[in-house]
Amino acid sequence: MADFQTDRRHALAQVAAFFDTLLQLPDGPESRLIEAMRYTMLSDGKAFRPYLSYAAAQLFNVDEVSAIRVAAAVEAVHCYSLIHDDLPAMDDDDMRRGKASLHVAFDEATAILAGDALLTLAFEILADEATHQEMSKRLELVTALARAAGMQGMVGGQMIDLQSPQLDLDAGGLTRLQKMKTGALIGFALEAGAILGGADEAQRHALTGYAHDVGLAFQIADDVLDVDAKSVNLGKTAGKDAADGKVTFASLLGTERARDQAGLLVEQAINHLALFGDDANGLRQAAEFVIKRHS
Amino acid sequence: MADFQTDRRHALAQVAAFFDTLLQLPDGPESRLIEAMRYTMLSDGKAFRPYLSYAAAQLFNVDEVSAIRVAAAVEAVHCYSLIHDDLPAMDDDDMRRGKASLHVAFDEATAILAGDALLTLAFEILADEATHQEMSKRLELVTALARAAGMQGMVGGQMIDLQSPQLDLDAGGLTRLQKMKTGALIGFALEAGAILGGADEAQRHALTGYAHDVGLAFQIADDVLDVDAKSVNLGKTAGKDAADGKVTFASLLGTERARDQAGLLVEQAINHLALFGDDANGLRQAAEFVIKRHS
């Protein structure tokens, strides 16, 4: 029970099934939009973020339907951000998850719209009564997602990231960027589980701390991966950050020190989970996966 | 009381004041994003959609704070859609509201992100308890906005519009496009007033009917305007639809018949308002404004 890889595959399959049912091709020219959304949502991602929200919900024995709907909303927002970030006007990435980016497979306009539609859909999913019978929880989810995704979270972080070649960021500045761009949605994934589960303050605090450390470790590991890996393994263009002149944790600290830092953060993340006992073993393994995946 | 121009100016000023307070420049590189959002939200639009939601709320004596917050969310979503639609990959429009489009004044990446942030912000505004004390109403607002803005509404409509030069649409197809692209948000504006006000079924039905007819009249009038007007008066590039090879109501019906059609729709829209008596005079004037503004 609570095995990371088992639960991750389960969450991935359930989220894919959810979107397969939800995204039915309509009988009109807007079917192109739905095709584009399906291209993204039924592709084979790591499902790391949906896993985190699913696993956090499991800690509180949250109903399966609720947990999967929230995991689906998390994945929709993650995918929207990847689609928009990959656009030529942004990071200009042609590959994603081992296949052509959405704007390459379709076109830029369709990619912009598919991202917009996925972001909107996430809020529709969360507000629906199927997500949880308690209205206060649905509202809390909507508010928490909006804060994580918006100008003070992901979008603000991407705005900083785009300017980063000109910013000469130090480790503090880069950590802040990461916290907004990547950390906010990882934070929401765990917070969402806590909201669904009616977590008490200590439990919430533990999950917030875990999310913070795992999020930062994830980004540091990603930067190291970007230096080390070949594109074919990474499923996206490798070495791109350096080529774009972006400061990364790898370039600031060197890959060795960056690896050490990520390892320390993972330990710290795991320490946050003590109060959950063995129920949190999956989340412990997930934290370790963050640094092991590049070996 | 209930005068269109007075209430429209009031709603415009209050919505601008709301965003002026909300969008404070942070002390970091993400301030560029907020500047871009301010560029759009504090510009001098017609405020037609926020007026409609404000006026609908006034029919039920809804609290001013609630009415303005919802009007602000409507305007945020409208502006996000204009920003994204103006992008080079979409309609490629350099002018908007009499000044440079956001991607021209800033850059494409910033415009994409500002749109994303405004869409997200709209949901955050609606879910906040300051919008209404009743949770069920806030949830209903979030759901209704997501449906109006998403794949079955605005985004789906824009997807069809982009393909319209290849689609050979007839009046039915064009009406469906318009209903999704323009009509859905106008529908939400009025529905939102009904939700806030706890409208009964007859009142809701009346406002939905009004929204449908006004929305269609608005689009037909816009098409005629696009043919007739000079860019300087329209505040956006004129004659663009024809140049893009897009079917419009003006090209399908001819400008004379299109004008007649819009006039009939406005009459029909006004007829829906009978049950509100004199309280709906502002909405009646708004419907007439839709066809008068191009003279």
Interface residues (C-beta under 8 A of the other chain):
Chain A: P26 G28 P29 E30 R32 L33 I34 M37 Y80 H84 L87 A89 M90 D107 E108 A109 T110 I112 L113 G115 D116 A117 L119 T120 L121 F123 E124 A127 D128 M135 S136 R138 L139 V142 T143 L145 A146 R147 A149 G150 M151 Q152 V155 G156 G157 Q158 M159 I160 L162 Q163 L167 R176 M180
Chain B: P26 G28 P29 E30 R32 L33 I34 M37 Y80 H84 L87 A89 M90 D107 E108 A109 T110 I112 L113 G115 D116 A117 L119 T120 L121 F123 E124 A127 D128 M135 S136 R138 L139 V142 T143 L145 A146 R147 A149 G150 M151 Q152 V155 G156 G157 Q158 M159 I160 L162 Q163 L167 R176 M180
